[in-house]
Amino acid sequence: MIPPYEITPTILKLINQVSKKLGEVNANFLDKPSPQLRKQNNIKTIHSSLSIEGNTLTEEQITALIEEKRVIGPKKDIEEVINAISIYKQLDSFDPYSINSFLNAHKILMKGLVKDAGLFRTQEVGIVKGKKVQHLAPPFSNVPGLMSDLFKYLNNPDELCLIKSCVFHYEMEFIHPFLDGNGRMGRLWQTLILKEEYTVFEFLPFETLISQTQDKYYKALSLSDKTGKSTVFIEYMLGVINESLENMLSFNNRTLTDIERIEYFIAQGKQKFGRKDYMDVFKNISSSTASRDLKKGIELNLIEKQGDKNKTVYIIKK
């Protein structure tokens, strides 16, 4: 069974824009960001996703926890960040199309925070805003069956990945399969679904934009609840993804420093190369700039030079 939604002109326009930007991303070699950029994006993702849930730790404190330094803050907030760091360290081990992998991710994400981490809820829940019940989740007895159906939909190869990642996010939020951690699981699992088809989503912190537009995020969820279709939420999420890709491309189009270029080139995984290989990646730099970059890489002990003149080769140091 396919969860209900409509393909609107807005959705078609956004899919076209996102697809175009994904092509630009691949053309600009952004599918393999530098280790430093990868780390920064993980920090932003963890900070944004948890701040939506009320976590008070700053990006600086999250950085310190990643570097295993001591941080002073609320115990619960620190545990949430440590759990999220653990998730992102093993992101590749999760199968977005497996319900068991989904439950295992919740177990890691909510370790020490809820008693039944990694298990579907066994009681009724509702989301209350002020004095009003915003959303009454389906009975707990229906949760296993509803989640099983949702994963069957997710495994449908005929559905467009961009669409089904949004549909899954919304439907999971609607089902509310856990007592706590549903929001962060919805955002994490959408990332995993997208990452499976487009590697760039491992490094694209679209949670930052969700965090900045929280009112619109919750409004899109609420309007989708009222209409009984995920259409409004799909439009919202595709808009967020589109803007996040735009921001990423803007970052890549800025003038990089010599060290950033060297770091980025090393991240491509080529062990032995010549100056021409380096210039094939950075098409807008001159041969003298490339030579200066490579000299800097040698000074920093990142690469070593072998041979001379037209027989010169460079080797990445491990």
C-alpha positions as CSV (number, residue, x, y, z in Angstrom):
1,M,0.0,0.0,0.0
2,I,1.4,3.5,-1.0
3,P,0.8,6.2,1.7
4,P,-1.4,9.0,0.3
5,Y,0.2,12.1,-1.3
6,E,-0.3,14.2,-4.4
7,I,2.3,15.3,-7.0
8,T,1.8,19.1,-7.2
9,P,3.4,21.6,-9.5
10,T,5.5,22.8,-6.5
11,I,6.8,19.2,-6.0
12,L,7.6,18.8,-9.7
13,K,9.5,22.1,-9.8
14,L,11.5,21.3,-6.6
15,I,12.4,17.8,-7.8
16,N,13.7,19.4,-11.0
17,Q,15.7,22.0,-9.1
18,V,17.1,19.4,-6.6
19,S,18.1,17.0,-9.4
20,K,19.9,19.8,-11.3
21,K,21.8,20.7,-8.1
22,L,22.7,17.1,-7.4
23,G,24.2,17.0,-10.9
24,E,26.2,20.2,-10.2
25,V,27.4,18.7,-6.9
26,N,28.8,15.6,-8.7
27,A,30.4,17.8,-11.3
28,N,32.1,19.8,-8.6
29,F,33.5,16.7,-6.8
30,L,31.5,17.5,-3.7
31,D,30.6,13.8,-3.3
32,K,33.9,13.4,-1.4
33,P,34.3,16.5,0.9
34,S,37.5,17.0,2.8
35,P,37.7,15.3,6.3
36,Q,37.5,18.7,7.9
37,L,34.3,19.6,6.0
38,R,32.8,16.2,6.8
39,K,33.5,16.8,10.6
40,Q,32.0,20.3,10.5
41,N,28.9,19.1,8.8
42,N,28.4,16.3,11.3
43,I,28.8,18.8,14.1
44,K,26.1,21.1,12.5
45,T,23.8,18.1,11.9
46,I,24.0,16.9,15.5
47,H,23.6,20.4,16.9
48,S,20.6,21.3,14.8
49,S,18.8,18.0,15.1
50,L,19.1,18.0,18.9
51,S,18.4,21.7,19.4
52,I,15.0,21.1,17.8
53,E,14.4,18.7,20.7
54,G,15.5,21.3,23.3
55,N,19.2,20.3,23.7
56,T,21.2,23.2,25.0
57,L,24.8,22.3,24.0
58,T,26.6,24.6,21.6
59,E,28.6,23.5,18.5
60,E,31.8,24.2,20.4
61,Q,30.7,21.8,23.2
62,I,29.7,19.1,20.6
63,T,33.2,19.6,19.0
64,A,34.8,19.1,22.4
65,L,32.8,15.8,23.0
66,I,33.8,14.5,19.5
67,E,37.4,15.2,20.5
68,E,36.7,13.4,23.8
69,K,37.3,16.5,26.0
70,R,35.5,17.2,29.2
71,V,32.3,19.3,28.9
72,I,30.1,20.8,31.6
73,G,26.4,20.7,30.8
74,P,23.1,19.0,31.7
75,K,23.7,15.2,31.9
76,K,20.8,14.4,29.6
77,D,22.0,16.8,26.9
78,I,25.6,15.4,27.0
79,E,24.2,11.8,26.7
80,E,22.1,12.8,23.7
81,V,25.1,14.3,21.9
82,I,27.4,11.3,22.8
83,N,24.7,8.9,21.4
84,A,24.4,11.0,18.2
85,I,28.2,11.0,17.7
86,S,28.1,7.3,18.0
87,I,25.4,7.1,15.3
88,Y,27.3,9.3,12.9
89,K,30.5,7.3,13.4
90,Q,28.8,4.1,12.2
91,L,26.4,5.7,9.6
92,D,27.5,3.3,6.9
93,S,26.5,0.2,9.0
94,F,22.8,1.0,9.0
95,D,20.5,-0.4,6.2
96,P,17.8,2.3,5.6
97,Y,15.5,-0.5,4.2
98,S,15.6,-2.7,7.2
99,I,13.2,-2.4,10.2
100,N,15.8,-4.2,12.4
101,S,18.4,-1.7,11.5
102,F,15.9,1.1,12.3
103,L,15.3,-0.3,15.8
104,N,19.0,-0.8,16.4
105,A,19.6,2.9,15.5
106,H,16.9,4.0,18.0
107,K,18.6,1.8,20.6
108,I,21.9,3.6,20.1
109,L,20.4,7.1,19.7
110,M,18.3,6.8,22.9
111,K,20.7,4.7,25.1
112,G,20.4,5.8,28.7
113,L,17.6,8.3,27.9
114,V,14.6,6.0,27.7
115,K,13.9,2.6,29.3
116,D,12.7,0.9,26.2
117,A,15.3,2.2,23.7
118,G,15.1,0.2,20.4
119,L,11.6,-1.1,21.1
120,F,8.2,0.1,19.8
121,R,6.0,1.8,22.3
122,T,3.5,-0.3,24.4
123,Q,1.2,2.6,25.5
124,E,-0.9,5.3,23.9
125,V,0.7,8.7,23.1
126,G,-0.4,12.1,22.0
127,I,1.4,15.3,21.3
128,V,0.1,18.2,23.3
129,K,0.8,21.9,22.5
130,G,-0.4,24.2,25.2
131,K,-3.7,22.8,26.3
132,K,-4.6,21.3,23.0
133,V,-3.9,17.7,21.8
134,Q,-2.0,18.4,18.5
135,H,-1.7,14.8,17.4
136,L,-3.1,11.6,18.7
137,A,-0.9,8.7,17.5
138,P,-2.4,5.4,16.3
139,P,-3.0,2.7,19.0
140,F,0.3,1.0,20.2
141,S,-1.1,-2.4,19.1
142,N,-1.1,-1.1,15.4
143,V,2.5,0.2,15.5
144,P,4.3,-3.0,14.4
145,G,2.0,-3.5,11.4
146,L,2.0,0.1,10.4
147,M,5.8,0.2,10.5
148,S,6.1,-3.0,8.6
149,D,3.8,-1.6,5.8
150,L,5.9,1.6,5.8
151,F,9.1,-0.4,5.2
152,K,7.4,-2.4,2.4
153,Y,6.6,1.0,0.8
154,L,10.2,2.1,1.3
155,N,11.4,-1.0,-0.5
156,N,9.3,-0.3,-3.6
157,P,11.9,0.4,-6.4
158,D,9.3,2.2,-8.5
159,E,9.0,5.1,-6.0
160,L,11.4,8.1,-6.5
161,C,14.0,8.2,-3.7
162,L,13.5,12.0,-3.1
163,I,9.7,11.5,-2.6
164,K,9.8,8.3,-0.5
165,S,12.4,9.8,1.9
166,C,9.9,12.6,2.6
167,V,6.9,10.3,2.8
168,F,8.8,8.0,5.2
169,H,9.8,10.9,7.4
170,Y,6.2,12.2,7.7
171,E,4.5,8.8,8.1
172,M,7.0,7.7,10.8
173,E,6.2,10.9,12.7
174,F,2.5,10.3,12.3
175,I,2.8,6.7,13.6
176,H,5.0,7.9,16.4
177,P,6.4,4.3,17.0
178,F,8.5,5.2,20.0
179,L,7.8,6.9,23.3
180,D,10.6,9.4,22.6
181,G,13.1,10.1,19.9
182,N,10.7,10.1,17.0
183,G,11.7,13.5,15.6
184,R,15.4,12.7,15.5
185,M,14.8,9.2,14.1
186,G,12.6,10.7,11.3
187,R,15.4,13.2,10.3
188,L,18.2,10.6,10.6
189,W,16.3,8.0,8.5
190,Q,15.5,10.5,5.8
191,T,19.3,11.2,5.6
192,L,20.1,7.5,5.4
193,I,17.5,6.9,2.6
194,L,18.9,9.8,0.6
195,K,22.5,8.8,1.3
196,E,21.9,5.4,-0.2
197,E,21.3,6.9,-3.6
198,Y,23.2,10.2,-3.3
199,T,26.4,10.0,-1.2
200,V,26.4,13.8,-0.7
201,F,23.6,13.5,1.8
202,E,26.1,12.1,4.3
203,F,27.7,15.6,4.4
204,L,24.6,17.8,3.8
205,P,23.3,19.1,7.2
206,F,19.7,19.9,6.1
207,E,18.8,19.7,9.8
208,T,20.3,23.2,10.1
209,L,17.6,24.6,7.9
210,I,14.9,22.6,9.7
211,S,16.2,24.0,13.0
212,Q,16.0,27.6,11.5
213,T,12.4,27.0,10.2
214,Q,11.0,25.0,13.0
215,D,7.6,26.7,12.9
216,K,7.3,25.8,9.2
217,Y,8.4,22.2,10.0
218,Y,5.8,21.6,12.6
219,K,3.1,23.5,10.5
220,A,3.9,21.2,7.5
221,L,3.5,18.1,9.8
222,S,0.2,19.5,11.2
223,L,-1.3,20.4,7.8
224,S,-0.4,17.0,6.5
225,D,-2.2,15.4,9.5
226,K,-5.3,17.5,8.8
227,T,-5.4,16.6,5.1
228,G,-4.5,13.0,5.7
229,K,-1.8,13.2,3.0
230,S,1.9,14.0,3.2
231,T,1.8,16.4,0.3
232,V,2.5,19.6,2.3
233,F,5.3,18.0,4.2
234,I,6.9,16.7,0.9
235,E,6.8,20.3,-0.4
236,Y,8.4,21.6,2.8
237,M,11.2,19.0,2.9
238,L,12.1,19.3,-0.8
239,G,12.4,23.0,-0.3
240,V,14.8,22.4,2.6
241,I,16.9,20.0,0.6
242,N,17.0,22.3,-2.4
243,E,18.2,25.3,-0.2
244,S,20.7,23.1,1.6
245,L,22.2,22.0,-1.8
246,E,22.3,25.6,-2.9
247,N,24.2,26.6,0.3
248,M,26.6,23.7,-0.2
249,L,27.3,24.7,-3.9
250,S,27.9,28.3,-2.8
251,F,30.5,27.1,-0.3
252,N,32.2,25.1,-2.9
253,N,32.3,28.0,-5.4
254,R,34.1,30.3,-3.0
255,T,37.9,30.7,-3.3
256,L,39.6,27.8,-1.5
257,T,42.9,28.2,0.3
258,D,45.9,26.2,-0.7
259,I,45.6,23.9,2.4
260,E,41.8,23.4,1.7
261,R,42.7,22.4,-1.9
262,I,45.4,19.9,-0.8
263,E,43.0,18.4,1.9
264,Y,40.3,18.1,-0.7
265,F,42.5,16.4,-3.2
266,I,43.9,13.9,-0.6
267,A,40.3,13.0,0.2
268,Q,39.8,11.8,-3.4
269,G,41.9,8.7,-2.5
270,K,44.5,8.9,-5.3
271,Q,47.8,7.7,-3.9
272,K,50.1,8.6,-6.7
273,F,49.6,11.6,-9.0
274,G,51.2,14.3,-11.2
275,R,50.6,18.1,-11.3
276,K,48.2,17.6,-14.2
277,D,46.0,15.2,-12.1
278,Y,45.9,17.9,-9.4
279,M,44.9,20.6,-12.0
280,D,42.2,18.3,-13.5
281,V,40.4,18.6,-10.1
282,F,41.0,22.3,-9.7
283,K,40.4,23.5,-13.2
284,N,40.5,27.2,-12.4
285,I,44.0,27.4,-11.0
286,S,47.2,28.1,-12.9
287,S,50.2,25.7,-13.2
288,S,52.2,28.0,-10.9
289,T,49.5,27.9,-8.3
290,A,49.3,24.1,-8.5
291,S,53.1,24.0,-8.0
292,R,52.9,26.2,-5.0
293,D,50.1,24.1,-3.5
294,L,52.1,20.9,-4.0
295,K,55.2,22.5,-2.4
296,K,53.0,23.5,0.6
297,G,51.8,19.9,0.8
298,I,55.4,18.7,1.0
299,E,56.2,21.3,3.7
300,L,53.3,20.1,5.7
301,N,54.4,16.5,5.3
302,L,51.1,15.5,3.6
303,I,52.7,14.5,0.3
304,E,56.2,13.6,-0.9
305,K,57.9,14.2,-4.2
306,Q,59.7,11.7,-6.4
307,G,61.6,12.3,-9.7
308,D,62.3,15.6,-11.4
309,K,60.9,17.9,-14.1
310,N,58.5,16.1,-16.4
311,K,59.1,12.8,-14.5
312,T,57.9,14.3,-11.2
313,V,55.3,12.3,-9.3
314,Y,53.7,13.0,-5.9
315,I,52.7,10.4,-3.3
316,I,50.2,10.8,-0.5
317,K,51.7,10.1,2.8
318,K,49.7,7.8,5.1
